[in-house]
Amino acid sequence: MGNSNLIGRIIEDMACYGKSFKVFAIRSEKDSNIFADYVNADQPIHDDYLYADDEDFEEVMNYYKEGIGKLEGREYECMTLLQLLEYIEK
């Protein structure tokens, strides 16, 4: 994934979730100075999804667990979307 794609995703997520949304920024396997991807850091809470039934919330949880699975064996750092964007744009 190129930086422009990653920056675009970050900006979209900032518009949806806010600048202070916590993520695990995943470092590139080829160059640990570069972040290649990110996943949501905070586990979803059912009460935050009042509009969703249990089945919908289960989908949200599966998406979260899938993202957390990407961290296995990888270097990563917890930060906000804004911090990640600022780091990438340096």
ZANUPA-227441 format. One record per atom (N, C-alpha, C): atom name; x, y, z; residue in one letter. Coordinates in steps of 0.2 Angstrom, whole numbers, padded with zeros to 4 digits. Layout:
a, px, py, pz, r
CA, X, Y, Z, a;
...
//
This chain:
a, px, py, pz, r
N, 0004, -0006, 0000, m;
CA, 0000, 0000, 0000, m;
C, 0004, 0006, 0000, m;
N, 0004, 0011, -0005, g;
CA, 0007, 0017, -0005, g;
C, 0005, 0022, 0000, g;
N, 0010, 0026, 0002, n;
CA, 0008, 0031, 0007, n;
C, 0002, 0035, 0005, n;
N, 0001, 0037, -0001, s;
CA, -0005, 0041, -0003, s;
C, -0011, 0037, -0002, s;
N, -0012, 0031, -0003, n;
CA, -0017, 0027, -0001, n;
C, -0019, 0027, 0007, n;
N, -0013, 0026, 0010, l;
CA, -0013, 0026, 0018, l;
C, -0016, 0032, 0020, l;
N, -0013, 0038, 0018, i;
CA, -0015, 0045, 0020, i;
C, -0022, 0046, 0018, i;
N, -0025, 0043, 0012, g;
CA, -0032, 0044, 0011, g;
C, -0036, 0041, 0016, g;
N, -0034, 0034, 0018, r;
CA, -0038, 0031, 0023, r;
C, -0038, 0034, 0029, r;
N, -0033, 0037, 0031, i;
CA, -0032, 0040, 0038, i;
C, -0037, 0046, 0038, i;
N, -0037, 0050, 0032, i;
CA, -0041, 0056, 0032, i;
C, -0048, 0054, 0032, i;
N, -0050, 0049, 0029, e;
CA, -0057, 0047, 0029, e;
C, -0059, 0044, 0036, e;
N, -0055, 0041, 0039, d;
CA, -0056, 0038, 0046, d;
C, -0056, 0044, 0051, d;
N, -0052, 0049, 0050, m;
CA, -0053, 0055, 0054, m;
C, -0059, 0059, 0053, m;
N, -0062, 0059, 0047, a;
CA, -0068, 0062, 0046, a;
C, -0074, 0058, 0050, a;
N, -0073, 0052, 0050, c;
CA, -0079, 0047, 0053, c;
C, -0078, 0047, 0060, c;
N, -0072, 0046, 0063, y;
CA, -0071, 0044, 0070, y;
C, -0067, 0049, 0074, y;
N, -0064, 0054, 0071, g;
CA, -0061, 0060, 0074, g;
C, -0053, 0059, 0074, g;
N, -0050, 0064, 0076, k;
CA, -0043, 0064, 0076, k;
C, -0040, 0060, 0081, k;
N, -0043, 0060, 0087, s;
CA, -0040, 0056, 0093, s;
C, -0042, 0049, 0093, s;
N, -0045, 0046, 0087, f;
CA, -0047, 0039, 0087, f;
C, -0040, 0035, 0087, f;
N, -0040, 0030, 0092, k;
CA, -0034, 0026, 0093, k;
C, -0033, 0020, 0088, k;
N, -0027, 0019, 0086, v;
CA, -0026, 0014, 0081, v;
C, -0019, 0011, 0083, v;
N, -0018, 0005, 0080, f;
CA, -0011, 0002, 0081, f;
C, -0008, 0003, 0074, f;
N, -0003, 0007, 0073, a;
CA, 0000, 0008, 0067, a;
C, 0005, 0002, 0066, a;
N, 0005, -0001, 0060, i;
CA, 0009, -0007, 0059, i;
C, 0015, -0005, 0055, i;
N, 0021, -0007, 0057, r;
CA, 0027, -0005, 0053, r;
C, 0028, -0010, 0047, r;
N, 0031, -0007, 0042, s;
CA, 0033, -0011, 0036, s;
C, 0038, -0017, 0038, s;
N, 0037, -0023, 0035, e;
CA, 0041, -0028, 0036, e;
C, 0048, -0027, 0033, e;
N, 0048, -0023, 0028, k;
CA, 0054, -0021, 0024, k;
C, 0058, -0016, 0027, k;
N, 0055, -0011, 0030, d;
CA, 0058, -0005, 0033, d;
C, 0054, -0003, 0039, d;
N, 0057, -0004, 0045, s;
CA, 0053, -0003, 0052, s;
C, 0052, 0005, 0053, s;
N, 0055, 0009, 0049, n;
CA, 0054, 0016, 0050, n;
C, 0048, 0019, 0046, n;
N, 0045, 0014, 0043, i;
CA, 0039, 0016, 0039, i;
C, 0033, 0012, 0042, i;
N, 0027, 0016, 0042, f;
CA, 0021, 0013, 0044, f;
C, 0017, 0011, 0038, f;
N, 0015, 0004, 0037, a;
CA, 0012, 0002, 0031, a;
C, 0005, 0001, 0031, a;
N, 0002, 0001, 0038, d;
CA, -0005, 0000, 0038, d;
C, -0007, 0001, 0045, d;
N, -0013, 0001, 0047, y;
CA, -0016, 0002, 0054, y;
C, -0022, -0002, 0055, y;
N, -0024, -0003, 0061, v;
CA, -0030, -0006, 0063, v;
C, -0033, -0003, 0069, v;
N, -0039, -0003, 0070, n;
CA, -0042, 0000, 0076, n;
C, -0039, -0003, 0083, n;
N, -0038, 0001, 0087, a;
CA, -0035, -0001, 0094, a;
C, -0040, -0003, 0099, a;
N, -0045, 0001, 0099, d;
CA, -0050, 0000, 0104, d;
C, -0056, -0005, 0102, d;
N, -0056, -0010, 0107, q;
CA, -0062, -0015, 0106, q;
C, -0068, -0012, 0106, q;
N, -0073, -0013, 0101, p;
CA, -0079, -0011, 0101, p;
C, -0083, -0013, 0107, p;
N, -0088, -0008, 0109, i;
CA, -0092, -0009, 0115, i;
C, -0099, -0009, 0112, i;
N, -0103, -0015, 0114, h;
CA, -0110, -0016, 0112, h;
C, -0114, -0010, 0113, h;
N, -0113, -0006, 0119, d;
CA, -0118, 0000, 0120, d;
C, -0116, 0005, 0115, d;
N, -0110, 0006, 0112, d;
CA, -0109, 0011, 0107, d;
C, -0112, 0010, 0101, d;
N, -0115, 0004, 0100, y;
CA, -0119, 0002, 0094, y;
C, -0126, 0000, 0095, y;
N, -0129, 0005, 0098, l;
CA, -0136, 0004, 0100, l;
C, -0141, 0003, 0094, l;
N, -0139, 0006, 0088, y;
CA, -0143, 0005, 0082, y;
C, -0142, -0002, 0079, y;
N, -0137, -0006, 0081, a;
CA, -0136, -0013, 0078, a;
C, -0139, -0018, 0083, a;
N, -0141, -0023, 0079, d;
CA, -0143, -0029, 0083, d;
C, -0137, -0033, 0085, d;
N, -0138, -0039, 0088, d;
CA, -0133, -0043, 0090, d;
C, -0129, -0046, 0084, d;
N, -0132, -0047, 0079, e;
CA, -0129, -0050, 0073, e;
C, -0124, -0045, 0070, e;
N, -0127, -0039, 0069, d;
CA, -0123, -0033, 0067, d;
C, -0117, -0032, 0071, d;
N, -0118, -0032, 0077, f;
CA, -0112, -0031, 0082, f;
C, -0107, -0036, 0081, f;
N, -0109, -0042, 0080, e;
CA, -0105, -0048, 0079, e;
C, -0100, -0047, 0073, e;
N, -0103, -0044, 0068, e;
CA, -0099, -0042, 0062, e;
C, -0094, -0037, 0064, e;
N, -0096, -0032, 0068, v;
CA, -0091, -0027, 0070, v;
C, -0085, -0030, 0074, v;
N, -0087, -0035, 0078, m;
CA, -0082, -0038, 0082, m;
C, -0077, -0042, 0078, m;
N, -0080, -0046, 0073, n;
CA, -0076, -0050, 0069, n;
C, -0071, -0046, 0065, n;
N, -0073, -0040, 0063, y;
CA, -0069, -0035, 0059, y;
C, -0063, -0033, 0063, y;
N, -0065, -0031, 0070, y;
CA, -0060, -0029, 0075, y;
C, -0055, -0035, 0076, y;
N, -0057, -0041, 0077, k;
CA, -0053, -0047, 0078, k;
C, -0048, -0048, 0072, k;
N, -0051, -0047, 0066, e;
CA, -0047, -0049, 0060, e;
C, -0042, -0043, 0060, e;
N, -0043, -0037, 0062, g;
CA, -0038, -0032, 0062, g;
C, -0033, -0033, 0067, g;
N, -0035, -0035, 0073, i;
CA, -0030, -0037, 0078, i;
C, -0025, -0043, 0076, i;
N, -0028, -0047, 0072, g;
CA, -0024, -0053, 0070, g;
C, -0019, -0051, 0065, g;
N, -0019, -0045, 0062, k;
CA, -0014, -0043, 0058, k;
C, -0008, -0041, 0062, k;
N, -0008, -0040, 0068, l;
CA, -0003, -0038, 0072, l;
C, 0002, -0043, 0074, l;
N, 0000, -0049, 0074, e;
CA, 0004, -0055, 0076, e;
C, 0010, -0055, 0072, e;
N, 0016, -0056, 0075, g;
CA, 0022, -0056, 0072, g;
C, 0025, -0050, 0069, g;
N, 0021, -0044, 0070, r;
CA, 0023, -0038, 0067, r;
C, 0025, -0033, 0072, r;
N, 0029, -0028, 0070, e;
CA, 0030, -0022, 0075, e;
C, 0025, -0017, 0074, e;
N, 0022, -0014, 0079, y;
CA, 0017, -0009, 0079, y;
C, 0017, -0005, 0085, y;
N, 0013, 0001, 0084, e;
CA, 0013, 0006, 0089, e;
C, 0006, 0009, 0090, e;
N, 0004, 0010, 0096, c;
CA, -0002, 0013, 0097, c;
C, -0002, 0021, 0097, c;
N, -0006, 0024, 0093, m;
CA, -0006, 0031, 0093, m;
C, -0013, 0033, 0090, m;
N, -0014, 0040, 0090, t;
CA, -0020, 0042, 0087, t;
C, -0020, 0043, 0079, t;
N, -0025, 0043, 0076, l;
CA, -0025, 0044, 0068, l;
C, -0021, 0051, 0067, l;
N, -0022, 0056, 0071, l;
CA, -0018, 0062, 0069, l;
C, -0011, 0061, 0070, l;
N, -0009, 0058, 0075, q;
CA, -0001, 0056, 0076, q;
C, 0001, 0052, 0070, q;
N, -0003, 0047, 0068, l;
CA, 0000, 0043, 0062, l;
C, 0000, 0047, 0056, l;
N, -0005, 0052, 0055, l;
CA, -0004, 0056, 0049, l;
C, 0002, 0060, 0049, l;
N, 0003, 0064, 0055, e;
CA, 0009, 0068, 0056, e;
C, 0015, 0064, 0055, e;
N, 0016, 0058, 0057, y;
CA, 0022, 0054, 0056, y;
C, 0023, 0053, 0049, y;
N, 0018, 0051, 0045, i;
CA, 0018, 0049, 0038, i;
C, 0020, 0055, 0034, i;
N, 0017, 0061, 0036, e;
CA, 0018, 0067, 0032, e;
C, 0025, 0070, 0033, e;
N, 0029, 0068, 0038, k;
CA, 0036, 0071, 0039, k;
C, 0040, 0070, 0033, k;
//
